[in-house]
C-alpha cells in the first residue's frame, strides 16, 4: 500500500535513492537533472524544506510500506489561489494507475489543505503517459508551451 506524505527531513535518503534508481527511466521522459543535482542533493533537500516551511511550495513523497519512495508529487509556486503541479513515479509503478490516483489525491490536498482553487501543469508532447495522467485527473489542455526546449502542452484544473 502506498501513502502520500509531506516531504520531511527523514525522506532525504529515500528520495535520493528513488532519483538515482530511476534516473535512466526519467531520462527517457524528461531532461536529466545532471550529476551536480545528485552530488549536492543534501543541500537541495534542505532548500526544498525551507521553501515548504515558507509556504511557497508543498512537496510530497509517495512511500511504500517499507518506507521506500515510489513517487514525488509537488505543488510549486503557491500564490493567488493557484499552484503548478509536478510529479514523477518510479518505473516499477508506472502504468499501474498509481500516478493518476495520487494526482487526484494531490488535487484534494491542494483544495482542502492549501485552499487553492486551481492548478496548472505543463508536459512535453512526447510524454504521452504524463498527459494521460493529467487528463484522467481532470486537467484540461489549454494551450501550447515548451518544456526544456521541446514542444509541450499547458493544462489547468479547477478545484472548486
C-alpha beads as a LAMMPS data file, in Angstrom:
LAMMPS data file: protein, C-alpha beads

160 atoms
159 bonds

1 atom types
1 bond types

-500.0 500.0 xlo xhi
-500.0 500.0 ylo yhi
-500.0 500.0 zlo zhi

Masses

1 110.0

Atoms # bond

1 1 1 0.000 0.000 0.000
2 1 1 1.252 3.483 -0.808
3 1 1 0.819 6.649 1.248
4 1 1 1.291 10.265 0.176
5 1 1 3.242 12.145 2.838
6 1 1 4.542 15.714 3.119
7 1 1 8.263 15.814 2.391
8 1 1 10.291 15.874 5.579
9 1 1 13.925 15.695 6.639
10 1 1 13.512 11.965 7.233
11 1 1 12.900 11.395 3.500
12 1 1 16.259 12.694 2.267
13 1 1 17.992 9.357 1.695
14 1 1 14.876 7.635 0.347
15 1 1 14.265 10.432 -2.181
16 1 1 17.886 10.360 -3.299
17 1 1 17.695 6.569 -3.725
18 1 1 14.449 6.977 -5.720
19 1 1 16.003 9.572 -8.013
20 1 1 19.172 7.527 -8.587
21 1 1 17.343 4.218 -9.119
22 1 1 15.030 5.793 -11.686
23 1 1 17.467 8.201 -13.338
24 1 1 17.690 6.299 -16.620
25 1 1 13.906 5.847 -16.722
26 1 1 13.285 9.549 -16.082
27 1 1 15.886 10.496 -18.684
28 1 1 13.710 8.775 -21.313
29 1 1 10.807 11.098 -20.415
30 1 1 12.314 14.427 -19.323
31 1 1 15.631 16.253 -19.228
32 1 1 18.198 14.742 -16.875
33 1 1 18.880 16.626 -13.649
34 1 1 22.637 16.341 -14.137
35 1 1 25.357 14.925 -11.912
36 1 1 25.588 18.077 -9.778
37 1 1 21.988 17.595 -8.612
38 1 1 22.934 14.246 -7.095
39 1 1 26.312 15.337 -5.772
40 1 1 24.696 18.156 -3.790
41 1 1 21.374 16.542 -3.007
42 1 1 21.560 17.152 0.760
43 1 1 21.681 20.918 0.194
44 1 1 18.870 20.689 -2.360
45 1 1 16.710 18.709 0.061
46 1 1 17.219 21.283 2.819
47 1 1 16.350 24.083 0.379
48 1 1 13.105 22.313 -0.533
49 1 1 12.155 22.032 3.126
50 1 1 12.818 25.759 3.613
51 1 1 10.555 26.573 0.633
52 1 1 7.894 24.317 2.085
53 1 1 8.022 25.960 5.538
54 1 1 7.785 29.370 3.831
55 1 1 4.565 28.241 2.106
56 1 1 5.958 28.766 -1.380
57 1 1 5.700 25.093 -2.321
58 1 1 4.236 21.878 -0.940
59 1 1 6.327 18.793 -1.614
60 1 1 5.082 15.236 -1.138
61 1 1 6.536 11.763 -1.395
62 1 1 4.629 8.614 -2.203
63 1 1 6.028 5.930 0.081
64 1 1 5.652 2.189 0.098
65 1 1 5.050 0.186 3.279
66 1 1 8.808 -0.347 3.628
67 1 1 9.459 3.409 3.572
68 1 1 10.896 3.489 0.076
69 1 1 9.840 6.361 -2.156
70 1 1 7.969 5.392 -5.336
71 1 1 6.849 8.867 -6.363
72 1 1 7.081 12.602 -5.856
73 1 1 4.034 14.861 -6.161
74 1 1 4.571 18.571 -5.734
75 1 1 2.771 21.889 -5.738
76 1 1 5.027 24.737 -6.871
77 1 1 4.625 28.484 -6.628
78 1 1 1.555 28.627 -4.410
79 1 1 0.107 32.092 -4.971
80 1 1 -3.227 33.741 -5.646
81 1 1 -5.163 30.504 -5.141
82 1 1 -3.152 28.541 -7.670
83 1 1 -0.094 26.311 -7.959
84 1 1 1.776 24.326 -10.571
85 1 1 1.775 20.536 -10.314
86 1 1 4.838 18.404 -10.901
87 1 1 5.172 14.686 -10.343
88 1 1 7.188 11.611 -11.178
89 1 1 6.759 7.954 -10.331
90 1 1 9.172 5.040 -10.265
91 1 1 9.410 2.779 -13.281
92 1 1 8.243 -0.062 -11.035
93 1 1 4.784 1.504 -10.569
94 1 1 4.407 3.261 -13.932
95 1 1 1.300 2.207 -15.836
96 1 1 -0.450 0.803 -12.766
97 1 1 -2.772 3.751 -12.063
98 1 1 -0.699 4.936 -9.096
99 1 1 0.175 8.259 -10.748
100 1 1 -3.463 9.022 -11.577
101 1 1 -4.847 8.118 -8.152
102 1 1 -2.106 10.078 -6.400
103 1 1 -2.558 13.082 -8.699
104 1 1 -6.222 13.082 -7.705
105 1 1 -5.224 12.935 -4.042
106 1 1 -2.835 15.859 -4.602
107 1 1 -5.725 17.850 -6.079
108 1 1 -7.750 17.183 -2.920
109 1 1 -4.817 18.247 -0.735
110 1 1 -4.365 21.403 -2.811
111 1 1 -8.017 22.327 -2.309
112 1 1 -8.547 21.212 1.289
113 1 1 -5.174 21.878 2.918
114 1 1 -3.925 24.846 0.897
115 1 1 -7.234 26.496 -0.092
116 1 1 -6.223 26.503 -3.752
117 1 1 -8.878 26.986 -6.407
118 1 1 -6.890 25.975 -9.476
119 1 1 -3.842 24.057 -10.635
120 1 1 -1.662 24.234 -13.718
121 1 1 0.748 21.762 -15.283
122 1 1 2.975 21.515 -18.310
123 1 1 4.010 18.307 -20.007
124 1 1 6.137 17.545 -23.030
125 1 1 4.053 16.485 -26.004
126 1 1 6.227 13.375 -26.306
127 1 1 5.362 12.279 -22.740
128 1 1 2.063 10.608 -23.578
129 1 1 1.763 8.804 -20.232
130 1 1 2.008 12.034 -18.213
131 1 1 -0.509 13.734 -20.487
132 1 1 -2.926 10.865 -19.903
133 1 1 -2.459 11.046 -16.104
134 1 1 -3.292 14.750 -16.129
135 1 1 -6.372 14.184 -18.282
136 1 1 -7.620 11.363 -16.039
137 1 1 -7.083 13.638 -13.023
138 1 1 -9.381 16.266 -14.535
139 1 1 -6.841 18.604 -16.136
140 1 1 -7.802 20.200 -19.437
141 1 1 -5.342 21.207 -22.151
142 1 1 -5.423 24.990 -22.535
143 1 1 -2.582 25.692 -24.941
144 1 1 0.915 25.073 -26.183
145 1 1 4.207 25.854 -24.491
146 1 1 7.732 24.462 -24.223
147 1 1 9.386 22.245 -21.620
148 1 1 13.180 22.026 -21.765
149 1 1 13.049 23.500 -25.274
150 1 1 10.625 20.843 -26.523
151 1 1 7.004 21.304 -27.647
152 1 1 4.644 20.852 -24.718
153 1 1 1.068 21.358 -23.619
154 1 1 -0.247 23.540 -20.818
155 1 1 -3.013 22.153 -18.629
156 1 1 -5.355 23.604 -15.998
157 1 1 -7.720 22.148 -13.446
158 1 1 -10.306 23.975 -11.375
159 1 1 -10.622 22.788 -7.786
160 1 1 -13.943 24.325 -6.848

Bonds

1 1 1 2
2 1 2 3
3 1 3 4
4 1 4 5
5 1 5 6
6 1 6 7
7 1 7 8
8 1 8 9
9 1 9 10
10 1 10 11
11 1 11 12
12 1 12 13
13 1 13 14
14 1 14 15
15 1 15 16
16 1 16 17
17 1 17 18
18 1 18 19
19 1 19 20
20 1 20 21
21 1 21 22
22 1 22 23
23 1 23 24
24 1 24 25
25 1 25 26
26 1 26 27
27 1 27 28
28 1 28 29
29 1 29 30
30 1 30 31
31 1 31 32
32 1 32 33
33 1 33 34
34 1 34 35
35 1 35 36
36 1 36 37
37 1 37 38
38 1 38 39
39 1 39 40
40 1 40 41
41 1 41 42
42 1 42 43
43 1 43 44
44 1 44 45
45 1 45 46
46 1 46 47
47 1 47 48
48 1 48 49
49 1 49 50
50 1 50 51
51 1 51 52
52 1 52 53
53 1 53 54
54 1 54 55
55 1 55 56
56 1 56 57
57 1 57 58
58 1 58 59
59 1 59 60
60 1 60 61
61 1 61 62
62 1 62 63
63 1 63 64
64 1 64 65
65 1 65 66
66 1 66 67
67 1 67 68
68 1 68 69
69 1 69 70
70 1 70 71
71 1 71 72
72 1 72 73
73 1 73 74
74 1 74 75
75 1 75 76
76 1 76 77
77 1 77 78
78 1 78 79
79 1 79 80
80 1 80 81
81 1 81 82
82 1 82 83
83 1 83 84
84 1 84 85
85 1 85 86
86 1 86 87
87 1 87 88
88 1 88 89
89 1 89 90
90 1 90 91
91 1 91 92
92 1 92 93
93 1 93 94
94 1 94 95
95 1 95 96
96 1 96 97
97 1 97 98
98 1 98 99
99 1 99 100
100 1 100 101
101 1 101 102
102 1 102 103
103 1 103 104
104 1 104 105
105 1 105 106
106 1 106 107
107 1 107 108
108 1 108 109
109 1 109 110
110 1 110 111
111 1 111 112
112 1 112 113
113 1 113 114
114 1 114 115
115 1 115 116
116 1 116 117
117 1 117 118
118 1 118 119
119 1 119 120
120 1 120 121
121 1 121 122
122 1 122 123
123 1 123 124
124 1 124 125
125 1 125 126
126 1 126 127
127 1 127 128
128 1 128 129
129 1 129 130
130 1 130 131
131 1 131 132
132 1 132 133
133 1 133 134
134 1 134 135
135 1 135 136
136 1 136 137
137 1 137 138
138 1 138 139
139 1 139 140
140 1 140 141
141 1 141 142
142 1 142 143
143 1 143 144
144 1 144 145
145 1 145 146
146 1 146 147
147 1 147 148
148 1 148 149
149 1 149 150
150 1 150 151
151 1 151 152
152 1 152 153
153 1 153 154
154 1 154 155
155 1 155 156
156 1 156 157
157 1 157 158
158 1 158 159
159 1 159 160
